[in-house]
Amino acid sequence: MSIFDIFKSLEEQRGGASSGGKITWIIAGLGNPGMTYANTRHNAGFMGLDVLAEKNGISVRSMRFKSDCGDGSIGGERCLLMKPTTFMNLSGEAISAAAAFYKIPPERVLVMYDDITLPPGKLRIRRKGSAGGHNGMKSIIALLGSETFPRIRIGVGAKPRPDYDLADWVLSRFTEEETEALKPALEHAAAAAEQIVQGKIDAAMSSYSNK
């Protein structure tokens, strides 16, 4: 019996995902764990996932796959929601482990994450693509071995000036005005995720990209 078989047996015994049907999608929000990083720009993916989980009555508190996890029905599909606790640069370790365990292909792994090229309040939805310099996405692409997975990029604003340290910027908190602009974007990200798992990514892109 492999280690994955052991984990699956334990999952079934405690009435986990198997009690509600087979997991068919993974939805991951990227960020850094701990209160030090709460509500920072780099945690926009965590924030989007929290909104999605709340809308669908899913508790994301079970520690699995180096992540805070929860599972439930979204858009008629059984989804595993993940917030990796590996820190951003190692996000792929968590997501690839879950994908291997549930035998989920990259095309059914949806990732929400921050984008400094978009202002707060804007989204960009894509079927696939490169990491675009985002370290969390670099890790996921490397460990999944594929770029062909959908993603929702949540705008967090560009650096205020070219010489501003990028790490300091993405770990900074939103202003009050930016926070207000972000709220509807997170709601839209959650709605887009629901459409994507239903196979309606074109509708999601049309409705929410750059809105």
N, C-alpha and C positions, 0 to 999 in steps of 0.2 A: 504493500500500500504506500503510495506516494504521500509527501507532506501535504499536497493539495487535497488528496482524498481524505486525510485526517481532518483537515480544517473544514472540509465540506460536511463530514459526518458530525463534527461538533456544532456547526451552524444549524444543521437540521434538528439536532437534539434540543437546541435552545429556541426553536421556533423562529428562526431568522428568515432570510429572504425566501427560502424554499416554501414557507408556509403561505406565501402569497403568490406563488408561481415563479417561473424562471426569470432571473434578471436578464433583460434584453438590451439595456442601455446603461452606460456609465455617464453621469454628469458630474464634472469636477469643477470646483471653484478654486482658483489659485490664490495663495497668500502666505503669510508667515504666522506661526502660532504664537499665542501669548498676548497679554494685555499691552505689552510694550508696543506692539505693532497694530493694535486694534484701531480701525478707522483711518489707517494710513492709505496713501494712494495705491501702494503695491497690494493692498488687501481688497481691492475692488471686486476681485473674483469671489472671495469669501462672502462679501456683502451681497453680491448677486445671488449666490447659492442660498444664503440665508432667507432671502425674500422668496425664492422658489420653494424652499422647504416649508416655510410658513404658509404660503398659499395652498399647499397641498397636504398640510397636516402631517409632515414628516419630521421626526426628531432626528437630528444629526449629532448624536452623542455617543455612539458605539465606536470603540476604538478597534479598527480593523485595517489591515494593509497600511500601517503607518499613517492612518488618517482618522479623523472624526467622520463617521459614516452613518447613513440612515437609508432605508429603502422603502419604497412605496409606489403607488400607481400615479403616473403622470401622463396625461394625454392617452390613456388606455394602455400604456406600456409600463412594465415593472422596471423601475430604475434604481440604480445604486447612486446615491448622492455622496460625494467625497470632498473633504477639505483636508488635503495632505498636511501632516504635521512635521514633514521632513525639512522644512524651510524651502523657500522658493526654488533655489537652484537644483534641488534634488526631487522635484515634484514627480518626475518620471518614474522614480523607484516605486512610489505608491500606486500610481495609476497603471503602470505596466503589470504590477503584481495582481491587482484586481482584475484587469483584462484577461490575464492568463488563467486566473482561478475560475472565472465565469465563462471563459472562451468567447469573449466579446471582441469582434474585429474592430480595427481602428475607425471604420466608418460609423460605428455606433458608440464612439467616445466623444462626448461633447465637452468642450473646455471653455470656461468663462475666465477672463483675465483682463488686467489693466493695460491701457494703451496711452502712452504719453503723446502720441501724434493726434489724438482727438481731444477736443475740449470736454470738460465735465458735462454730462447730459447727452452726449452723443454715443451711438453704438455703431459697430461695424461687424457684420455677420458674413462669414466665409465658409465654403465647403471644405477647403483645404488651404495649404500655403506654408511658407517658410516660417521660421521663428521670428524673423524681423528684429533680431537683436535681443529678444526677450529670453532671459536665462531659464525661466521655468519652462517655456515652450521648447527651448533647445533640449532640455533634459527629457521631456515627453517624447519628442520626435526621435531622439537617439534611442530610447529604450523601447518605444513601440515599433521602431524601425520603419516609420511611415509618416508622411506629412498629410495623408488623406483622411483627416478627421475634421469634423465641423468645429467652429469656434465662434464665440461671441466676445468681441473686444469692447471693453467698457472704457470710455474716455475719462482720463484723469488730469488732463492738462499738460502742456509743454513746460519745460524749464523756463523760469522767468528771464534768464539770460544765458548765452552760450557757455560761459565759463562756470556756471553753477554745477556743482557735483551731482551727477545723476543719481548715485546711491542716496545722497541726502534728500534729493527731490522726491524720489519714489517712497521714501520712508517718512516724508512729511505728511501732516494732516491737512484735510480739506478746510478751506475757509468756510465761514457760514454761508456765503453766497454760493460757493461751489457745492456745498452739501445740499442746498435746496435744489440746485440744478441736477444733482445726481439722483435724487429720490425717484423721479419719474423714469429715469434711464434704467434703474434697477428693476422697476416694475415691468418695463418693456423687455428687459433681458429675460426675466422670468417667463413672460408671455411668449417670447421668441423660442425659448427652450422647449416649451410645451408644443409649439408648432413643429419644431425640428424633429422631436422624437416621434411625431405623427407622420413624418415623411413630407412635411410642408415647408422645407427650407426656403424655397423660392418665395413663398408667401411671407415668411419671416423676414427675408432680406428686403422685400418690397415694402413691408409695413414698418420695419424698425431700423434698418441701416441708415445712418446719417439723419435720422429724424430729430 
